[in-house]
Amino acid sequence: MKSPLAPGIRLVTSFSRDSWYRGFILFLTFLFYTAYHLSRKPISIVKSQLHRNCSLVIRPADLNITDNDTWCDWTPFDQDNYQTLFGVLDNSFLVAYAIGMFFSGIFGERLPLRYYLSFGMLMSGLFTCLFGLGYYWNIHSLGYYAFIQVMNGLMQTTGWPAVVACVGNWFGKGKRGFIMGVWNSHTSVGNILGSLIAGVFVSSEWGMSFIVPGLIIASAGVLCFFFLVEKPEDVNCSLPQHHIVQENGETEPLLRNGNGSINGAVSTETPEIVEEHSEAISFFGALRIPGVVEFSLCLMFAKLVSYTFLYWLPLYISNVAHFQAKEAGDMSTLFDAGGILGGIMAGLVSDFTGGRASTCCVMLIAAAPMLFLYNYIGQRSLGITVGMLLLCGGLVNGPYALITTAVSADLGTHESLRGNSRALSTVTAIIDGTGSIGAALGPLFAGLISPTGWNNVFYMLISADILACLFLARLVFKEVKGWCGQISRARGLREI
């Protein structure tokens, strides 16, 4: 009598070859972008160590000092304008990132993604390590650290357009919102790991808070070179279906599944058979894709809020709740943990409703009062702090995650491209590059406004959330109009 296959083997063989490759690519790109974000986080943790309240620090007996207030600080951040100097470091990275992103997508469409990602991660690792080596080389020049931040910002632009293009090549429209919502948790996972790793060294040797993440992302670059597969056809896997063809021959338009449309109506024209084009899309051609401009401007303000928290939340917690540097960094990871849940929820809801814009708008509207409440009651007790950080993280990062993943992939494979598959990287770069302008402005404004009081910083964040909603108003109206039309047609069919 032949014995049945072992349960584990049955499970393994139940997945097709295509499924294994898709799962492998999803896992690999998840690791890559986790490493990118992991290497960005240390600067926000180390800030509270570069400028401390020296009266609370035990002074070494053999230390000869002339200033009792700043003896433990790292020059040049020992002056009263230290918040402005921190803003310079943040914006050196973020402005370079924003500018470089618009060019990165163009390169990403024209260069092999495997080489492009590998180079970007190796160079990001190098410059992250160089920042930490400033501690061991005893460098106290603001120009040195600002230059390292600029170069690191440029190198980090290689990541997002390339990984989204790779995932978009492997996954069709189907449940893209949910899949990419789960996948996009790499952002928060990277922030959390970056905070925890930097927190281990921040109070003893803050240079290692940069060197260890730098070595991690460089190692990920080596892994990418040896194992990344850019497209399904490279390993004889089936191609994903980017546009759903219905039984009556209609094609499903942009950002729509069974329940709604961003365009408000279903195309009734029989789709033409189009050939795959090899020419990469132009920058202005990508801008003409319906929805790219609106989502780009929305992301600019949504990312302004998210990155202000990324760079300033540990310092805010340290100043307001009086935590030490490590404890403040650990507490800030709750915001990113909430972001994981928010991104997954946004993907699920938008898949079910077909309303990417409406999902983003509702979450942004809900985020505004939650930010207000967090500022006023968020530090009253540990339980309230934990709950508010999780809730605010989910509402702030949910729309950001949805736009940079599922929306970008939907727009990059829009039916107006007529089969041109080489638009994903450019569209993603335009959306994320515009968003990165907000990411650069947020920490800058926070640095300028925070001396006047943290309340004013939160008012700025709430205003940005409201503006992000306004840019989606036209798309939300069309989605709602499409839903109403579907309800009317369904009623008419029942009456017949």
Summary of the structure (lengths in Angstrom):
residues: 496
radius of gyration: 23.8
end to end distance: 59.4
largest distance: 92.8
contacts: 1831
relative contact order: 0.14
helix: 73%
strand: 1%
